[in-house]
Amino acid sequence: MDLAQRLNTALAVYAPSLREPPKLYWRDARVYVITFELHPATERPLLELMASVPTGWQYSSTGSNSSGVWNRVSTHVLLLPEVRWAEVELFGSQP
C-alpha cells in the first residue's frame, strides 16, 4: 500500500483514484499491479506521462482508444524508481 500511496501522490495532478487494492502480478509474485483511474479522462495524461520519460514507450491508437506501454530502459524512471513497467489506456478518447 505504501507504493500505491506514493504513486497516488506522484499522479496527483490527474486526480487519481485507486480502482482496486494492489495485487500480485500473476506471472511474477515479486511484482505488484496497481491500477488507477486518472482524470480528466482525455488523452492529455497519456501524452504528458509519455513526454515525462520519452524513452521506452510504445504508443498505439485505434479509433477513439489510445494506449501507451512503458518498459524501463536503462536508468530512466517513470514516476518512482520502483516502477518497471506501466500501461496507460484511454477508452473512447477525448482530445
N, C-alpha and C positions, 0 to 999 in steps of 0.2 A: 504494500500500500504506500510505503514511503516513495517509491519510484513514481507511482501514479500521481501522488500529490505534487511531486516536483515537476512532472510533465504538465500537470494541470496549470501550475504557475508559469512554466515556460510558454504555454499556449494561451495565456490569459487574454491577450489581445483578441482572440477568436471566441471568447465566452464559451470555453469548452464545458461539456457535461459528460461525465463518465457513463457509458452505456451499460456496463456490467462490471462486476468486480474483476480485477486481474485474474488471469488463469494461466496455468502452464500450457505451453505450446505442445500440441500432441506429438510432434516429431522429435522434440528435444526438451526433456524435463528441466534443463538448465535455463530455458528461455521462457519469458512471460509474454502473454498477449494482453495488451491494454488498449481498449477501444474507446475513443472519444467521438462525440459529435461536435463539430465546430460551427460557429455562427459568425457572420451570415453564411447561409448555405449557397454560396456563389463560388465561382472559380478563383476569386481573389486569394483565399487562404492557401489553396493548392499552389498557385503561381508564386506567392510570397515565400512559402516554405521551400519551393524549388529554387528560388533566387537566393535564399539564405545560404545554401550549400549547393552550388551549381554542378558539383561533381557527384556522379553515382546514380543519377535519376534516369528512369525510363518513363516517358510520358506517352499516354495514348488517349485518343478521343474518338468516340463513336456516337454520332448523333448528338444527343444532349447529355451524354455521360462522358466524364473525364476521369483519368486516374494517373497518379504518379507513384512509382515504386522506387524507393531509395535503398541502395545497398552501400554500406560503409566502404569507402575507398581510402586506403592509407590512413592518415591521421585526421581526415575530415570528420567533423562532429555535427550531427543534426540534433538540436535542442539540448541534449545531455550526452555526456561521454558513454553512458550505458546503452544508448540506442545503437543497435547494429543493423536494423532493417526497419523500414516504415512503408506504409501504403496509405495514400490519401485518395479517397474515392468521392466522386461527386456524381450523384444521380439526378437527371433532369436539370442539368446545369443552367444557371442564370449568369449573364455576363457580369 
